[in-house]
């Protein structure tokens, strides 16, 4: 049975690791796989009427075909600003506008580009694992200082550390699963 303080520390640890995993998931969605997805444009910022806004706050983004994105601006006067933002986002995409909407053909990935994307996915995954390990380390230090401050038994702390390690392993496994899924998605022709 764990002390309430130790349980609270472990709960906080799990929440931090969950946030780290969610951040990784968000980053992986932005990396282009073989087909067009609206998430490819999630980091595009548009300067319009003197302020910078995310593209999805100015338009609807859809993928009617696996190799085509369609951006439908809510305000037709923003179409040029949106087209310029997509071009300058450095995504390797060439939008074309017909006055009411923007069509963005997504070229197929070359083998070389797929390998580079897989390498990038592994780098992002490694950063997430480092983040998880740092969270574990700081929680372990907090467990030790709480044990000393509250005069708790060594056994209780070791039990808490075992639970901490199990959580860490669970999140590292989840990261590995996300990475292999994304790499498989990228390499799929």
C-alpha positions in Angstrom: 0.0 0.0 0.0 1.4 3.4 -1.0 1.3 6.6 0.9 -1.1 9.2 -0.5 1.8 11.6 -1.2 3.6 8.9 -3.2 0.4 8.0 -5.1 -0.1 11.7 -5.9 3.5 11.9 -7.3 3.0 8.8 -9.4 -0.3 10.2 -10.7 1.4 13.5 -11.6 4.2 11.5 -13.3 1.7 9.6 -15.5 0.0 12.9 -16.5 3.3 14.4 -17.6 4.2 11.3 -19.6 0.7 11.3 -21.2 1.3 14.9 -22.3 4.7 14.0 -23.7 3.1 11.1 -25.7 0.3 13.4 -26.9 2.9 15.9 -28.1 4.7 13.1 -30.0 1.4 12.0 -31.6 0.7 15.6 -32.8 4.2 15.9 -34.3 3.9 12.6 -36.1 0.5 13.5 -37.6 2.2 16.6 -39.1 4.8 14.4 -40.9 3.6 13.5 -44.4 3.1 9.9 -45.2 2.1 8.6 -48.7 -1.3 10.3 -48.9 -2.6 13.8 -48.4 -4.1 14.6 -45.0 -5.4 17.9 -43.6 -2.9 17.5 -40.7 -0.1 18.2 -43.2 -1.2 21.9 -43.1 -1.7 22.1 -39.3 1.5 24.2 -38.8 0.7 26.7 -41.7 0.2 30.2 -40.4 -1.5 32.9 -42.5 -0.9 36.6 -42.2 -4.3 38.2 -42.9 -5.7 41.6 -41.8 -2.5 42.3 -39.9 -2.6 39.2 -37.7 -1.2 35.7 -38.0 -3.7 32.9 -37.7 -3.5 29.1 -38.1 -4.8 28.0 -41.6 -7.6 25.9 -40.0 -9.1 29.0 -38.4 -9.5 30.7 -41.8 -10.7 27.8 -43.9 -11.9 24.3 -44.2 -9.2 21.8 -45.3 -10.2 18.5 -46.9 -8.5 15.6 -48.8 -11.0 14.5 -51.4 -8.4 12.3 -53.1 -5.2 10.6 -51.7 -3.0 13.0 -53.7 -5.0 16.2 -53.3 -5.8 18.7 -50.6 -8.5 21.3 -51.0 -8.5 24.5 -48.9 -11.8 26.4 -48.9 -11.4 29.8 -47.3 -14.4 31.2 -45.4 -13.5 34.7 -46.5 -12.8 34.7 -50.3 -10.6 37.8 -49.9 -8.1 35.7 -47.9 -7.4 33.3 -50.7 -4.2 35.0 -51.9 -2.8 35.2 -48.4 -3.6 31.5 -47.8 -1.9 30.5 -51.1 1.2 32.5 -50.2 1.3 31.0 -46.7 1.2 27.4 -48.1 3.9 28.2 -50.6 6.2 29.8 -47.9 5.6 27.0 -45.4 8.4 25.0 -47.1 6.3 21.8 -47.4 7.3 21.2 -51.0 3.7 21.9 -52.2 2.5 24.1 -55.0 -1.0 25.4 -54.5 -3.2 26.7 -57.3 -6.2 28.8 -56.7 -9.3 29.2 -58.9 -10.8 32.2 -57.1 -13.0 30.3 -54.7 -10.8 27.5 -53.4 -7.2 26.3 -53.4 -6.2 23.0 -54.8 -2.9 21.5 -53.5 -1.6 18.5 -55.4 0.5 16.3 -53.2 3.3 14.7 -55.2 4.2 11.1 -54.4 7.2 10.6 -52.1 10.4 9.3 -53.6 12.2 6.4 -51.9 15.0 8.8 -50.8 12.4 11.2 -49.2 10.7 8.3 -47.5 14.0 7.2 -45.9 14.7 10.7 -44.8 11.2 11.0 -43.3 11.7 7.7 -41.4 15.0 9.0 -40.0 13.2 12.2 -38.9 10.4 10.1 -37.2 13.1 8.2 -35.3 14.7 11.4 -34.1 11.4 12.8 -32.9 10.7 9.4 -31.2 14.1 9.5 -29.5 13.3 13.0 -28.2 10.1 11.8 -26.7 11.8 8.9 -25.0 14.4 11.3 -23.5 11.5 13.4 -22.3 9.9 10.3 -20.7 13.2 9.4 -19.0 13.7 12.9 -17.7 10.2 12.8 -16.2 11.0 9.5 -14.6 14.3 10.9 -13.2 12.7 14.0 -11.7 9.8 11.9 -10.2 12.4 9.5 -8.7 14.1 12.4 -7.0 10.8 13.7 -5.7 10.0 10.2 -4.3 13.3 10.1 -2.5 12.9 13.6 -1.0 9.3 12.9 0.0 10.4 9.7 1.7 13.0 11.6 3.7 10.7 14.5 4.5 7.7 12.4 5.5 9.8 9.7 7.2 8.4 6.9 5.1 9.8 3.4 4.8 12.4 2.4 2.2 10.0 -0.4 1.2 7.3 2.0 0.3 9.7 4.1 -1.8 11.0 1.1 -3.6 7.5 -0.1 -4.3 6.7 3.4 -5.7 9.9 3.3 -7.8 8.8 -0.1 -9.2 5.5 1.3 -10.2 7.3 4.3 -11.8 9.5 2.0 -13.8 6.4 0.0 -15.0 4.8 3.3 -16.2 8.0 4.4 -17.9 8.2 1.1 -19.7 4.5 1.3 -20.7 5.0 4.8 -22.3 8.3 3.8 -24.0 6.5 0.8 -25.6 3.7 3.1 -26.7 6.2 5.4 -28.3 7.9 2.5 -30.1 4.5 1.3 -31.4 3.6 4.8 -32.7 7.0 5.1 -34.4 6.8 1.7 -36.1 3.2 2.5 -37.2 4.3 5.8 -38.7 7.4 4.3 -40.4 5.2 1.6 -41.9 2.8 4.3 -43.1 5.6 6.3 -44.7 7.2 3.4 -46.5 3.9 2.1 -47.8 3.8 2.9 -51.6 
